[in-house]
Amino acid sequence: MSETSAFLLLDVAGVPCALARTSVSEVLPLPDLHLPPAGGGPLAGFLNLGGTPVPVVDLARLLGLRTDAARGAAEDAYRHILLDAPRGTGFLVDRVEDLITVEDAALRPIVAECTLNGCVVAEIARADGLVHVLGMSRLLTAEEQARLSALADAAAERLSALTAA
């Protein structure tokens, strides 16, 4: 019997992508996010997760698939936030479409140097085309992770100052 892996199928600005199910701790509907003035780029805002500000990155903007942040409220109703396994970063996607299992033999590896930061780790061949398998740990560069962490720390300080008053 061959080994299988579970993947979440995603729509990222019309591009079919997948993430290993084990790299995602939770799938959330899109809540109101707080975007501080110092934000920008692919940062969609902060999710208040039990009093802890969690940075949420718009995956389509991060991957260069969409340049503007403007979307209609009707479109937002279908968007999801994927929390990474450590629950320290959220990734905004247009939709989580399905949870599938794939035989490991059906995964086609990708050479890390062929994608930015090696973020596409494999492809899944499906009847309707190829699906890019993203490596959660490779989506952000070390510098991007450091900057998001600094912004999250600043947001946590602001939040604690408000609750102490």
Secondary structure, 3 states (H helix, E strand, C coil): CCCEEEEEEEEECCEEEEEEHHHEEEEEECCCCECCCCCCCCEEEEEEECCEEEEEEEHHHHCCCCCCCCCCHHHHCCCEEEEECCCCCEEEECEEEEEEEEEHHHEEECCHHHCHHHCEEEEEEECCEEEEEECHHHCCCHHHHHHHHHHHHHHHHHHHHHHHC
